[in-house]
Structures are given as structure tokens and as C-alpha cells.
Amino acid sequence: MSSIDDYLKPLEPSVRKELNRIRAVAKNILPGCEETISYGIPTLKYKGKSILGFYAHKNHIGIYPFSGSIILRIKELDDYGGTKSAVHEKLEQPIPEALIEKLVRERLKQAGV
């Protein structure tokens, strides 16, 4: 069991299911990625670079591409709100898989991996 599995275990089932969906979409693009907890956030690392983090907050799920410039470049993310470093997803408004994939691919390009 990974440290991410340990993080997910106590969460409400609907939240755990959504975080696992985000995780699975990203892992499809990141074969052999490392799963870790970085800065207290479940994180997928690829070739030593933090690519995507995800975290359950009280009223939303935070998705962290470890680069605010990526969030600004992907205009479709404007519909979800957030901060300069995170996209905020509500359970009732899940981010489509294609948009998660776009976020991960942009981060990979930026990270040079």
C-alpha cells in the first residue's frame, strides 16, 4: 500500500472515489510514476519532478500542478475557480478526464520530462 492509499483510506467514499479518479487519469499518462506525499499533499512524481498533487479540503478538492502558469494558460480551468497554485473542484462539478490529461501534459512539457 502506498502512502497515498494511506491518505485516502479515512476519507468519505465519494471523496476517495473522486481522488482515485484523478489519480488514475494522471497515472495513465505517467507510467512508472512515483507516488508520494510532498508538502503534505498526495503527489505523483515523474522522473524526479512533482507533476500533480491532489488533496481533499472541506468544501472542494484541490488539484495542484505545481505551477501557477499552467493554470493560467488553460482557460477551461477558469470554470472551476481556485488559487494561483491550485484548481478547486467541487464533487458536483468534476473536472473532465480530458482536462485533467491536458493539465498533466502541460506540466510534463513545462517540467521538461
N, C-alpha and C positions, 0 to 999 in steps of 0.2 A: 504494500500500500504506500502510495506517495504522500508527501506532506500536504499536497493539495487535497487528496482524498480525506486526510485527517481534518483539514479545514472545512470541507464540505459536509462531513458526517453529521454534525449537530444542527445544520441549517434546516429550515422549514422545507418540506419536499418540493413545493413549487419553485422556490428559490434555487435549491440544489439542482433541480432539473434544468432550469434556465442557465445556470453557470456551467453545468456539464455540456449543454448545447453549444455555448460559446467556446468552451474548451475544445470540443470535438471539431468544430468548424476550423478553428485555428490549427489544431494538430494535423488536420488533413493537408494543410499547406506546409507544415513544419515537420516533416518526417524525422524521427530521431531527436526531437527537441527534448530539452531538459525541463522537468517540472520542479519548481522550487517555490519557496516563499521569499520574496525580496521586498524589503521595506514594509513588511507585514502584509503584503498583497500576494495572493497566488499568481505566479508568473511563469510564462513559457519563455525559455531562452533557447536561442538557436545560434549555434557556432559561437557561443560565449556572449551573445548580445541579448539583452532583455527586449522581447518583441511585443508581448501582450500580457497585461495584467487584468484581473477581474476580481471584483470584491462586492460582497453584499452589504449594502448600507440599509438603514432603517426604511427608507422610502424609495429606494432605487438600487440598481446595480451599476457600479462604476466600471467602465471599461477604459483601461489605460494603455495607450500605445507608446508610452514613454517618449512622446514628442508632441508638443502642442501644435507645431507647424503642420503636422499631418491632419489633425482635427480641423484646422482652418482651411486646408486645401480641399477637403472632401465636403462639398456643400450639402450633400444629402444628410449629413450628420446634424445640420442646423435644426432639423425637426425634433431632435431628441434632447437638446439642451445639455448643459454640463458646465465645466470649467475650462480654463485654458489647457489643462492637462488630462481631462477625463471626459468621456461621453457618459451621460446619465440615461440609462434605460429603465423604463417602467415595465413591470411584468405584463401589464395590459397593452403595452406597445413594444413588443420585442423587435430588435433590430434584425432585418432580414439577413439570411446567411450570405447573400451576395455582397452586402455592405460590410459585414464582418470580414469577409475574404478580401475586399478592397482595402480595408484598414490594415490588415496584416500584410498584404502585398506592398502597400505604400511604405510601411515601416521596414520591411525587408530591404526595399530599394534604398531607403534613407540610411539604414544601418550598414549597407554595403555587403550584405550576405546573400 
